Amino acid sequence: MSGACEGHYFMKAMGKGLGEDRPFMKEIHQDILKKVIQRFALEISRTLGNPEFPTIAYGMHFLSCSITGAMLQHQRLEHLSEGKVDLSDLDTLTDNLVAFISGGFTAISK
């Protein structure tokens, strides 16, 4: 099994885990991710000039959905691009996802 294939299965498993409403995932969110998510929200808010809380809450929701969706539906990119996108190029995927999410936060905070 190649590294790219293993990476795809890992991303899909993480996306599925994040997208499901399971007790163990709630524990991970509370025990591990809560402080990280709060820090990201604080820094994003600060960067955007401290918009009202609902703006940040919506943005964080869309951020989570975008990341989870990208993980779950990574293979769809191959179909959409008609095979022109290298699915193993996770650096480019990440760069595009960050640009997309950053643009979204900027748009809703105006």
All heavy atoms as an XYZ file, in Angstrom:
852
protein
N       0.846     -1.181      0.000
C       0.000      0.000      0.000
C       0.883      1.233      0.000
O       1.789      1.359      0.799
C      -0.896     -0.041      1.250
C      -1.906      1.063      1.303
S      -2.968      0.966      2.763
C      -4.052     -0.354      2.309
N       0.626      2.135     -0.889
C       1.464      3.336     -1.007
C       1.125      4.343      0.084
O       0.061      4.316      0.672
C       1.268      3.975     -2.379
O       0.017      4.619     -2.442
N       2.063      5.285      0.315
C       1.839      6.329      1.306
C       0.646      7.203      0.974
O      -0.107      7.616      1.849
N       0.452      7.495     -0.322
C      -0.684      8.326     -0.741
C      -1.991      7.630     -0.422
O      -2.945      8.247      0.042
C      -0.597      8.650     -2.225
N      -2.042      6.338     -0.669
C      -3.256      5.576     -0.399
C      -3.526      5.526      1.102
O      -4.641      5.711      1.541
C      -3.119      4.174     -0.984
S      -4.639      3.201     -0.878
N      -2.475      5.285      1.887
C      -2.629      5.260      3.337
C      -3.118      6.616      3.847
O      -3.972      6.685      4.719
C      -1.307      4.899      4.003
C      -0.901      3.464      3.795
C       0.507      3.190      4.268
O       1.164      4.108      4.806
O       0.965      2.050      4.102
N      -2.588      7.689      3.296
C      -3.001      9.033      3.686
C      -4.464      9.279      3.389
O      -5.183      9.899      4.170
N      -4.929      8.758      2.246
C      -6.337      8.911      1.877
C      -7.225      8.210      2.895
O      -8.225      8.771      3.342
C      -6.594      8.350      0.484
C      -8.049      8.129      0.200
N      -8.919      9.177     -0.027
C      -8.789      7.002      0.169
C     -10.133      8.686     -0.203
N     -10.080      7.383     -0.098
N      -6.870      6.999      3.268
C      -7.694      6.262      4.236
C      -7.693      6.945      5.595
O      -8.717      6.996      6.275
C      -7.222      4.816      4.357
C      -7.563      3.989      3.149
C      -6.579      3.369      2.410
C      -8.885      3.834      2.730
C      -6.895      2.608      1.287
C      -9.216      3.083      1.614
C      -8.206      2.474      0.898
O      -8.526      1.735     -0.205
N      -6.549      7.486      5.981
C      -6.480      8.200      7.253
C      -7.372      9.431      7.222
O      -8.133      9.685      8.153
C      -5.026      8.589      7.575
C      -4.923      9.432      8.808
C      -5.045      8.855     10.060
C      -4.704     10.797      8.729
C      -4.964      9.623     11.216
C      -4.619     11.579      9.862
C      -4.749     10.981     11.116
N      -7.266     10.224      6.143
C      -8.101     11.426      6.031
C      -9.574     11.062      6.051
O     -10.376     11.734      6.709
C      -7.774     12.200      4.750
C      -6.546     13.031      4.872
S      -6.155     14.104      3.476
C      -7.634     14.326      2.587
N      -9.952     10.013      5.347
C     -11.355      9.605      5.305
C     -11.827      9.154      6.689
O     -12.919      9.514      7.125
C     -11.538      8.489      4.276
C     -12.978      8.192      3.975
C     -13.102      7.267      2.785
C     -14.560      7.056      2.459
N     -14.744      6.274      1.244
N     -10.991      8.398      7.383
C     -11.352      7.938      8.735
C     -11.496      9.117      9.694
O     -12.442      9.173     10.492
C     -10.312      6.952      9.258
N     -10.577     10.080      9.620
C     -10.671     11.255     10.488
C     -11.905     12.084     10.157
O     -12.604     12.553     11.055
C      -9.400     12.113     10.362
C      -8.205     11.523     11.046
S      -8.446     11.307     12.823
C      -8.706     12.986     13.349
N     -12.182     12.260      8.882
C     -13.378     13.001      8.480
C     -14.636     12.340      8.976
O     -15.547     12.996      9.491
N     -14.679     11.013      8.855
C     -15.846     10.272      9.328
C     -15.982     10.410     10.838
O     -17.069     10.657     11.356
C     -15.736      8.802      8.925
C     -16.948      7.978      9.277
C     -16.806      6.583      8.680
C     -17.839      5.631      9.161
N     -19.140      5.756      8.656
N     -14.883     10.289     11.539
C     -14.910     10.414     12.997
C     -15.360     11.794     13.441
O     -16.149     11.940     14.371
N     -14.876     12.825     12.762
C     -15.257     14.191     13.114
C     -16.701     14.492     12.745
O     -17.357     15.314     13.376
C     -14.325     15.193     12.428
C     -12.897     15.225     12.952
C     -12.015     16.048     12.024
C     -12.841     15.747     14.367
N     -17.192     13.827     11.718
C     -18.545     14.094     11.239
C     -19.637     13.333     11.958
O     -20.807     13.668     11.849
N     -19.263     12.321     12.713
C     -20.265     11.508     13.403
C     -20.477     12.000     14.830
O     -19.560     12.495     15.462
C     -19.837     10.039     13.430
C     -19.873      9.390     12.077
C     -19.530      7.916     12.125
O     -19.126      7.416     13.192
O     -19.672      7.265     11.090
N     -21.674     11.810     15.309
C     -22.019     12.200     16.671
C     -21.836     10.985     17.587
O     -22.790     10.289     17.914
C     -23.467     12.710     16.713
C     -23.809     13.350     18.037
O     -22.888     13.787     18.745
O     -25.008     13.398     18.369
N     -20.599     10.727     17.953
C     -20.259      9.580     18.785
C     -19.696     10.064     20.120
O     -18.984     11.068     20.170
C     -19.203      8.711     18.099
C     -19.587      8.233     16.741
C     -20.253      6.917     16.850
N     -20.488      6.399     15.506
C     -21.250      5.390     15.289
N     -21.834      4.784     16.283
N     -21.440      4.965     14.068
N     -19.977      9.334     21.199
C     -19.474      9.749     22.515
C     -17.955      9.922     22.563
O     -17.459     10.891     23.138
C     -19.921      8.626     23.451
C     -21.120      8.031     22.778
C     -20.863      8.169     21.307
N     -17.206      9.003     21.946
C     -15.750      9.125     22.016
C     -15.252     10.365     21.264
O     -14.259     10.975     21.660
C     -15.041      7.854     21.527
C     -14.971      7.687     20.035
C     -13.864      8.120     19.326
C     -16.016      7.084     19.339
C     -13.793      7.963     17.957
C     -15.951      6.919     17.969
C     -14.835      7.363     17.272
N     -15.953     10.768     20.204
C     -15.555     11.972     19.490
C     -15.880     13.219     20.315
O     -15.131     14.188     20.309
C     -16.217     12.057     18.113
C     -15.662     11.061     17.105
S     -13.853     11.112     16.906
C     -13.595     12.737     16.226
N     -16.987     13.183     21.056
C     -17.306     14.302     21.948
C     -16.222     14.444     23.015
O     -15.829     15.557     23.360
C     -18.667     14.093     22.602
C     -19.823     14.321     21.656
C     -21.149     14.139     22.363
C     -22.290     14.317     21.381
N     -23.595     14.107     21.987
N     -15.735     13.303     23.510
C     -14.666     13.339     24.509
C     -13.395     13.933     23.921
O     -12.712     14.722     24.571
C     -14.395     11.934     25.048
C     -15.500     11.407     25.942
C     -15.238      9.985     26.405
O     -14.066      9.552     26.416
O     -16.214      9.299     26.760
N     -13.066     13.544     22.695
C     -11.877     14.096     22.041
C     -12.035     15.599     21.889
O     -11.112     16.367     22.176
C     -11.626     13.412     20.680
C     -11.137     11.979     20.913
C     -10.621     14.200     19.846
C     -11.009     11.148     19.661
N     -13.222     16.035     21.463
C     -13.461     17.475     21.313
C     -13.308     18.187     22.648
O     -12.688     19.248     22.719
C     -14.857     17.731     20.738
C     -14.910     17.664     19.261
N     -14.720     18.753     18.460
C     -15.121     16.618     18.424
C     -14.808     18.399     17.206
N     -15.053     17.105     17.148
N     -13.872     17.625     23.699
C     -13.813     18.270     25.007
C     -12.417     18.207     25.609
O     -11.952     19.184     26.185
C     -14.822     17.620     25.971
C     -16.253     17.940     25.642
C     -16.539     19.441     25.697
O     -16.165     20.135     26.630
N     -17.202     19.932     24.668
N     -11.761     17.058     25.501
C     -10.473     16.869     26.163
C      -9.286     17.407     25.383
O      -8.324     17.900     25.965
C     -10.226     15.382     26.442
C     -11.232     14.794     27.418
O     -11.906     15.568     28.130
O     -11.351     13.560     27.463
N      -9.336     17.308     24.088
C      -8.162     17.638     23.285
C      -8.377     18.885     22.441
O      -7.556     19.804     22.438
C      -7.789     16.451     22.369
C      -7.443     15.230     23.238
C      -6.645     16.809     21.434
C      -7.268     13.951     22.462
N      -9.474     18.927     21.710
C      -9.652     19.972     20.711
C     -10.243     21.274     21.242
O     -10.063     22.317     20.625
C     -10.526     19.454     19.563
C      -9.938     18.299     18.763
C     -10.930     17.836     17.711
C      -8.621     18.699     18.126
N     -10.943     21.230     22.357
C     -11.643     22.420     22.837
C     -10.717     23.622     22.988
O     -11.017     24.710     22.484
C     -12.345     22.125     24.155
C     -13.180     23.286     24.661
C     -13.911     22.932     25.924
C     -14.775     24.086     26.389
N     -15.507     23.734     27.608
N      -9.592     23.445     23.653
C      -8.672     24.567     23.859
C      -8.052     25.032     22.551
O      -7.870     26.231     22.336
C      -7.589     24.189     24.864
C      -8.118     24.076     26.270
C      -7.040     23.769     27.252
C      -7.655     23.640     28.633
N      -6.651     23.353     29.648
N      -7.754     24.103     21.663
C      -7.184     24.469     20.366
C      -8.201     25.267     19.554
O      -7.874     26.309     18.971
C      -6.729     23.211     19.591
C      -6.310     23.552     18.174
C      -5.610     22.504     20.337
N      -9.443     24.795     19.528
C     -10.501     25.475     18.776
C     -10.748     26.868     19.360
O     -10.893     27.839     18.614
C     -11.784     24.630     18.758
C     -11.551     23.378     17.906
C     -12.974     25.426     18.235
C     -12.638     22.329     18.035
N     -10.776     26.974     20.684
C     -10.971     28.281     21.311
C      -9.842     29.237     20.950
O     -10.075     30.416     20.676
C     -11.070     28.134     22.832
C     -12.360     27.529     23.294
C     -12.372     27.241     24.793
O     -11.329     27.101     25.427
N     -13.576     27.125     25.336
N      -8.626     28.733     20.923
C      -7.466     29.572     20.575
C      -7.540     30.029     19.122
O      -7.293     31.194     18.808
C      -6.175     28.800     20.838
C      -4.916     29.554     20.488
C      -4.769     30.788     21.386
N      -3.690     31.618     20.939
C      -2.575     31.813     21.615
N      -2.409     31.235     22.788
N      -1.646     32.572     21.124
N      -7.899     29.090     18.217
C      -8.071     29.461     16.811
C      -9.147     30.536     16.668
O      -8.953     31.525     15.957
C      -8.465     28.247     15.963
C      -7.299     27.514     15.375
C      -6.897     26.300     15.902
C      -6.608     28.024     14.292
C      -5.831     25.607     15.364
C      -5.539     27.344     13.737
C      -5.143     26.130     14.283
N     -10.275     30.345     17.333
C     -11.372     31.310     17.241
C     -10.935     32.677     17.753
O     -11.236     33.713     17.136
C     -12.596     30.808     18.011
N     -10.211     32.698     18.852
C      -9.714     33.956     19.415
C      -8.769     34.659     18.441
O      -8.906     35.863     18.189
C      -9.003     33.688     20.742
C      -8.382     34.894     21.430
C      -9.478     35.836     21.929
C      -7.508     34.446     22.588
N      -7.845     33.905     17.878
C      -6.871     34.505     16.960
C      -7.518     34.937     15.643
O      -7.171     35.979     15.090
C      -5.701     33.544     16.708
C      -4.834     33.326     17.925
C      -4.239     34.616     18.489
O      -3.835     35.513     17.708
O      -4.177     34.736     19.720
N      -8.458     34.143     15.149
C      -9.176     34.531     13.926
C      -9.968     35.804     14.188
O      -9.953     36.741     13.388
C     -10.085     33.388     13.430
C      -9.221     32.253     12.875
C     -11.069     33.879     12.375
C      -9.985     30.967     12.623
N     -10.646     35.865     15.333
C     -11.418     37.053     15.691
C     -10.517     38.280     15.777
O     -10.827     39.341     15.233
C     -12.130     36.820     17.023
O     -12.856     37.959     17.398
N      -9.379     38.122     16.438
C      -8.434     39.228     16.584
C      -7.937     39.694     15.215
O      -7.894     40.887     14.934
C      -7.255     38.794     17.461
C      -6.274     39.904     17.779
C      -5.082     39.395     18.572
N      -4.344     38.351     17.877
C      -3.506     38.567     16.847
N      -3.323     39.774     16.392
N      -2.854     37.561     16.295
N      -7.595     38.756     14.366
C      -7.096     39.074     13.026
C      -8.133     39.825     12.199
O      -7.799     40.704     11.401
C      -6.674     37.783     12.295
O      -5.652     37.147     13.059
C      -6.178     38.054     10.897
N      -9.400     39.491     12.399
C     -10.484     40.108     11.624
C     -11.020     41.384     12.263
O     -12.024     41.925     11.800
C     -11.625     39.102     11.436
C     -11.279     37.864     10.612
C     -12.422     36.866     10.655
C     -10.940     38.236      9.180
N     -10.381     41.858     13.324
C     -10.828     43.096     13.961
C     -11.937     42.878     14.974
O     -12.719     43.780     15.237
N     -12.011     41.686     15.542
C     -12.978     41.338     16.579
C     -14.435     41.570     16.177
O     -15.149     42.355     16.810
C     -12.650     42.073     17.881
C     -11.301     41.677     18.424
O     -11.001     40.496     18.556
N     -10.468     42.656     18.714
N     -14.892     40.883     15.133
C     -16.310     41.001     14.766
C     -17.186     40.396     15.860
O     -16.678     39.742     16.776
C     -16.412     40.196     13.464
C     -15.286     39.229     13.533
C     -14.188     39.915     14.302
N     -18.470     40.592     15.766
C     -19.393     40.051     16.771
C     -19.275     38.530     16.828
O     -18.970     37.872     15.831
C     -20.822     40.471     16.445
C     -21.031     41.964     16.585
C     -22.472     42.362     16.362
O     -23.361     41.500     16.438
O     -22.696     43.549     16.100
N     -19.565     37.983     18.007
C     -19.394     36.546     18.233
C     -20.127     35.669     17.219
O     -19.553     34.683     16.752
C     -19.828     36.161     19.655
C     -19.755     34.679     19.880
C     -18.531     34.065     20.101
C     -20.896     33.896     19.839
C     -18.450     32.685     20.284
C     -20.830     32.522     20.021
C     -19.606     31.919     20.246
N     -21.379     35.966     16.841
C     -22.046     35.085     15.875
C     -21.276     34.932     14.565
O     -21.283     33.862     13.964
C     -23.405     35.745     15.645
C     -23.672     36.479     16.910
C     -22.311     36.991     17.351
N     -20.578     35.976     14.142
C     -19.780     35.894     12.927
C     -18.682     34.852     13.076
O     -18.468     34.015     12.191
C     -19.163     37.271     12.587
O     -20.217     38.206     12.385
C     -18.273     37.204     11.371
N     -17.991     34.868     14.199
C     -16.931     33.898     14.455
C     -17.524     32.501     14.612
O     -16.967     31.522     14.102
C     -16.106     34.299     15.700
C     -15.390     35.628     15.442
C     -15.108     33.208     16.075
C     -14.461     35.627     14.234
N     -18.665     32.388     15.282
C     -19.300     31.079     15.457
C     -19.676     30.474     14.103
O     -19.406     29.290     13.842
C     -20.534     31.191     16.352
N     -20.285     31.263     13.234
C     -20.607     30.769     11.881
C     -19.331     30.377     11.140
O     -19.256     29.328     10.502
C     -21.362     31.829     11.065
C     -22.841     31.851     11.299
C     -23.445     32.962     11.868
C     -23.641     30.773     10.929
C     -24.815     32.996     12.077
C     -25.011     30.805     11.130
C     -25.591     31.919     11.702
O     -26.944     31.947     11.898
N     -18.335     31.243     11.207
C     -17.078     30.956     10.518
C     -16.428     29.676     11.005
O     -15.946     28.868     10.209
N     -16.414     29.465     12.317
C     -15.827     28.241     12.868
C     -16.632     27.022     12.449
O     -16.071     25.959     12.183
C     -15.732     28.338     14.395
C     -14.737     29.373     14.890
S     -13.037     29.127     14.316
C     -12.598     27.652     15.222
N     -17.947     27.179     12.371
C     -18.801     26.080     11.903
C     -18.467     25.730     10.448
O     -18.266     24.564     10.105
C     -20.275     26.468     12.036
C     -21.211     25.509     11.399
N     -21.407     24.231     11.888
C     -21.993     25.633     10.308
C     -22.283     23.610     11.109
N     -22.652     24.438     10.148
N     -18.370     26.751      9.598
C     -18.062     26.513      8.191
C     -16.643     25.969      8.024
O     -16.395     25.132      7.159
C     -18.249     27.789      7.370
C     -19.673     28.295      7.371
C     -19.931     29.649      7.401
C     -20.752     27.419      7.354
C     -21.243     30.121      7.406
C     -22.060     27.883      7.360
C     -22.309     29.231      7.389
N     -15.721     26.427      8.863
C     -14.356     25.903      8.845
C     -14.366     24.414      9.144
O     -13.770     23.618      8.411
C     -13.497     26.647      9.875
C     -12.150     26.027     10.173
C     -11.040     26.960      9.707
C     -12.006     25.786     11.652
N     -15.074     24.031     10.192
C     -15.162     22.620     10.579
C     -15.796     21.780      9.476
O     -15.308     20.698      9.136
C     -15.968     22.503     11.874
O     -16.190     21.157     12.203
N     -16.883     22.282      8.905
C     -17.564     21.549      7.837
C     -16.674     21.418      6.602
O     -16.663     20.353      5.955
C     -18.872     22.244      7.464
S     -20.125     22.155      8.750
N     -15.934     22.457      6.283
C     -15.051     22.413      5.122
C     -13.935     21.396      5.308
O     -13.626     20.614      4.398
C     -14.442     23.788      4.851
O     -15.431     24.708      4.490
N     -13.324     21.391      6.475
C     -12.242     20.449      6.740
C     -12.772     19.018      6.748
O     -12.201     18.127      6.114
C     -11.528     20.791      8.055
C     -10.751     22.095      7.896
C     -10.597     19.660      8.482
C     -10.168     22.642      9.179
N     -13.883     18.799      7.448
C     -14.461     17.461      7.503
C     -14.880     16.994      6.113
O     -14.606     15.858      5.723
C     -15.674     17.433      8.464
O     -15.244     17.867      9.759
C     -16.255     16.045      8.583
N     -15.519     17.865      5.359
C     -15.940     17.511      4.006
C     -14.765     17.195      3.103
O     -14.799     16.242      2.320
N     -13.701     17.991      3.212
C     -12.509     17.742      2.396
C     -11.906     16.382      2.745
O     -11.427     15.669      1.860
C     -11.486     18.850      2.597
N     -11.945     16.027      4.014
C     -11.402     14.733      4.426
C     -12.275     13.580      3.937
O     -11.770     12.580      3.436
C     -11.250     14.692      5.945
C     -10.225     15.652      6.471
S     -10.278     15.755      8.252
C      -8.775     14.908      8.664
N     -13.577     13.731      4.091
C     -14.493     12.662      3.697
C     -14.602     12.493      2.188
O     -14.756     11.383      1.688
C     -15.890     12.936      4.257
C     -16.152     12.503      5.676
C     -17.476     13.066      6.166
C     -16.134     11.002      5.798
N     -14.557     13.588      1.475
C     -14.822     13.564      0.036
C     -13.581     13.812     -0.808
O     -13.689     14.257     -1.951
C     -15.902     14.615     -0.300
C     -17.211     14.389      0.399
C     -17.884     13.105     -0.062
O     -17.795     12.715     -1.214
N     -18.568     12.457      0.854
N     -12.422     13.510     -0.286
C     -11.173     13.797     -0.983
C     -11.133     13.162     -2.375
O     -10.678     13.788     -3.328
C      -9.990     13.333     -0.138
C      -8.661     13.708     -0.681
N      -8.290     15.024     -0.896
C      -7.602     12.953     -1.070
C      -7.065     15.056     -1.386
N      -6.627     13.818     -1.503
N     -11.641     11.968     -2.522
C     -11.606     11.307     -3.829
C     -12.499     12.004     -4.858
O     -12.267     11.885     -6.054
C     -11.998      9.843     -3.711
C     -10.883      8.993     -3.155
C     -11.227      7.533     -3.201
O     -12.258      7.136     -2.693
N     -10.355      6.751     -3.803
N     -13.499     12.725     -4.402
C     -14.368     13.454     -5.318
C     -13.571     14.475     -6.135
O     -13.902     14.782     -7.274
C     -15.480     14.159     -4.550
C     -16.463     14.865     -5.462
C     -17.566     15.474     -4.689
N     -18.392     14.397     -4.143
C     -19.498     14.597     -3.457
N     -19.908     15.815     -3.210
N     -20.193     13.588     -3.002
N     -12.500     14.974     -5.556
C     -11.651     15.942     -6.240
C     -11.088     15.359     -7.538
O     -10.976     16.057     -8.546
C     -10.518     16.383     -5.314
C      -9.567     17.453     -5.803
C     -10.307     18.726     -6.182
C      -8.535     17.739     -4.726
N     -10.759     14.082     -7.512
C     -10.247     13.435     -8.727
C     -11.299     13.458     -9.833
O     -11.005     13.769    -10.987
C      -9.829     11.995     -8.427
C      -9.216     11.285     -9.615
C      -8.686      9.922     -9.244
O      -9.353      9.202     -8.452
O      -7.612      9.572     -9.743
N     -12.533     13.183     -9.475
C     -13.622     13.201    -10.453
C     -13.880     14.626    -10.950
O     -13.993     14.867    -12.155
C     -14.894     12.611     -9.839
C     -16.091     12.711    -10.726
N     -16.232     11.950    -11.865
C     -17.186     13.500    -10.655
C     -17.367     12.266    -12.455
N     -17.967     13.200    -11.735
N     -13.970     15.576    -10.022
C     -14.245     16.968    -10.400
C     -13.155     17.549    -11.302
O     -13.446     18.348    -12.188
C     -14.395     17.840     -9.157
C     -15.638     17.617     -8.316
C     -15.538     18.378     -7.003
C     -16.877     18.031     -9.074
N     -11.925     17.147    -11.051
C     -10.806     17.681    -11.836
C     -10.509     16.831    -13.068
O      -9.562     17.137    -13.801
C      -9.551     17.762    -10.968
O      -9.033     16.463    -10.714
N     -11.314     15.817    -13.284
C     -11.109     14.883    -14.396
C      -9.694     14.316    -14.379
O      -9.035     14.181    -15.406
C     -11.429     15.565    -15.726
C     -12.884     15.993    -15.818
C     -13.223     16.733    -17.095
O     -12.305     17.196    -17.812
O     -14.428     16.831    -17.374
N      -9.219     13.998    -13.160
C      -7.913     13.381    -12.992
C      -6.733     14.327    -13.093
O      -5.587     13.900    -13.036
N      -6.969     15.621    -13.203
C      -5.884     16.593    -13.370
C      -5.274     17.046    -12.048
O      -4.262     17.737    -12.041
C      -6.382     17.802    -14.163
C      -6.755     17.443    -15.587
C      -7.330     18.620    -16.330
C      -7.752     18.163    -17.718
N      -8.939     18.828    -18.184
N      -5.911     16.682    -10.930
C      -5.388     17.029     -9.613
C      -4.779     15.771     -8.999
O      -5.385     14.705     -8.999
C      -6.500     17.587     -8.704
C      -6.020     17.723     -7.275
C      -6.999     18.919     -9.222
N      -3.563     15.916     -8.488
C      -2.856     14.819     -7.836
C      -3.368     14.705     -6.391
O      -3.081     15.576     -5.565
C      -1.358     15.097     -7.866
C      -0.535     14.043     -7.150
O      -1.085     13.012     -6.710
O       0.685     14.261     -7.038
N      -4.116     13.654     -6.097
C      -4.702     13.499     -4.764
C      -3.657     13.315     -3.671
O      -3.940     13.535     -2.499
C      -5.673     12.327     -4.742
C      -6.912     12.454     -5.612
C      -7.830     11.257     -5.387
C      -7.655     13.736     -5.363
N      -2.456     12.923     -4.036
C      -1.413     12.743     -3.029
C      -0.716     14.059     -2.677
O       0.074     14.104     -1.733
C      -0.384     11.718     -3.503
O       0.343     12.215     -4.611
N      -1.014     15.136     -3.399
C      -0.398     16.441     -3.147
C      -1.167     17.166     -2.046
O      -1.970     18.075     -2.299
C      -0.375     17.262     -4.439
C       0.349     18.588     -4.290
O       0.835     18.890     -3.175
O       0.404     19.332     -5.286
N      -0.919     16.765     -0.821
C      -1.655     17.320      0.312
C      -1.230     18.750      0.639
O      -2.010     19.501      1.224
C      -1.517     16.410      1.530
C      -2.074     14.991      1.345
C      -1.911     14.184      2.628
C      -3.527     15.020      0.901
N      -0.024     19.146      0.251
C       0.402     20.534      0.479
C      -0.468     21.497     -0.333
O      -0.919     22.523      0.187
C       1.874     20.729      0.113
C       2.816     20.071      1.107
O       2.411     19.881      2.279
O       3.948     19.747      0.722
N      -0.710     21.162     -1.593
C      -1.551     22.020     -2.432
C      -2.990     21.996     -1.950
O      -3.662     23.034     -1.919
C      -1.455     21.595     -3.912
O      -0.083     21.694     -4.327
C      -2.311     22.481     -4.805
N      -3.467     20.833     -1.542
C      -4.814     20.734     -0.971
C      -4.933     21.661      0.233
O      -5.872     22.446      0.339
C      -5.133     19.295     -0.552
C      -6.419     19.140      0.256
C      -7.638     19.177     -0.658
C      -6.401     17.877      1.072
N      -3.956     21.589      1.132
C      -3.971     22.403      2.345
C      -3.910     23.891      2.010
O      -4.667     24.684      2.575
C      -2.795     22.016      3.261
O      -2.887     20.631      3.566
C      -2.801     22.815      4.544
N      -3.028     24.269      1.091
C      -2.918     25.681      0.701
C      -4.245     26.207      0.160
O      -4.675     27.311      0.515
C      -1.833     25.864     -0.359
C      -0.433     25.663      0.197
O      -0.258     25.649      1.439
O       0.500     25.504     -0.628
N      -4.893     25.421     -0.682
C      -6.168     25.847     -1.255
C      -7.278     25.884     -0.213
O      -8.121     26.791     -0.223
C      -6.560     24.954     -2.435
C      -5.810     25.313     -3.683
O      -6.100     26.332     -4.308
N      -4.836     24.514     -4.049
N      -7.284     24.931      0.698
C      -8.299     24.911      1.754
C      -8.143     26.115      2.680
O      -9.122     26.786      3.019
C      -8.219     23.604      2.545
C      -9.264     23.375      3.622
C     -10.689     23.408      3.051
C      -9.012     22.048      4.333
N      -6.911     26.436      3.061
C      -6.655     27.602      3.916
C      -7.071     28.891      3.202
O      -7.709     29.761      3.802
C      -5.181     27.652      4.363
C      -4.833     28.991      5.001
C      -4.884     26.516      5.332
N      -6.736     29.019      1.923
C      -7.126     30.216      1.169
C      -8.640     30.334      1.074
O      -9.208     31.421      1.244
C      -6.509     30.180     -0.232
N      -9.310     29.217      0.843
C     -10.768     29.195      0.735
C     -11.416     29.614      2.062
O     -12.294     30.485      2.096
C     -11.227     27.786      0.335
C     -12.713     27.627      0.228
C     -13.386     28.037     -0.915
C     -13.439     27.058      1.261
C     -14.765     27.887     -1.033
C     -14.811     26.899      1.158
C     -15.476     27.322      0.008
N     -10.959     29.028      3.145
C     -11.530     29.332      4.464
C     -11.201     30.768      4.870
O     -12.053     31.489      5.392
C     -11.041     28.306      5.507
C     -11.653     26.929      5.204
C     -11.384     28.760      6.917
C     -11.048     25.786      5.973
N      -9.982     31.210      4.601
C      -9.596     32.591      4.928
C     -10.475     33.588      4.184
O     -10.924     34.580      4.764
C      -8.130     32.838      4.555
O      -7.282     32.019      5.309
N     -10.708     33.309      2.910
C     -11.588     34.178      2.125
C     -12.994     34.208      2.681
O     -13.647     35.258      2.708
N     -13.467     33.068      3.138
C     -14.804     32.994      3.725
C     -14.913     33.811      4.996
O     -15.878     34.557      5.195
N     -13.919     33.677      5.884
C     -13.915     34.476      7.118
C     -13.879     35.963      6.793
O     -14.596     36.755      7.404
C     -12.725     34.107      8.004
C     -13.002     33.046      9.018
C     -12.478     31.789      8.869
C     -13.779     33.308     10.135
C     -12.728     30.795      9.803
C     -14.045     32.332     11.080
C     -13.506     31.060     10.920
N     -13.051     36.337      5.836
C     -12.952     37.743      5.454
C     -14.302     38.242      4.924
O     -14.758     39.334      5.294
C     -11.844     37.932      4.399
O     -10.608     37.491      4.956
C     -11.736     39.381      3.976
N     -14.942     37.441      4.110
C     -16.227     37.852      3.507
C     -17.326     38.031      4.552
O     -18.081     39.000      4.496
C     -16.672     36.826      2.456
N     -17.414     37.129      5.524
C     -18.521     37.242      6.494
C     -18.240     38.256      7.594
O     -19.152     38.638      8.318
C     -18.910     35.878      7.117
C     -17.793     35.304      7.981
C     -19.364     34.910      6.038
C     -18.203     34.076      8.777
N     -16.994     38.694      7.708
C     -16.691     39.637      8.791
C     -16.811     41.088      8.358
O     -16.583     41.994      9.159
C     -15.277     39.373      9.334
O     -14.310     39.672      8.363
N     -17.188     41.341      7.124
C     -17.316     42.720      6.637
C     -18.682     43.278      6.930
O     -19.646     42.662      7.051
C     -17.034     42.780      5.142
C     -15.582     42.504      4.866
C     -15.291     42.643      3.399
C     -13.806     42.405      3.200
N     -13.368     42.671      1.883
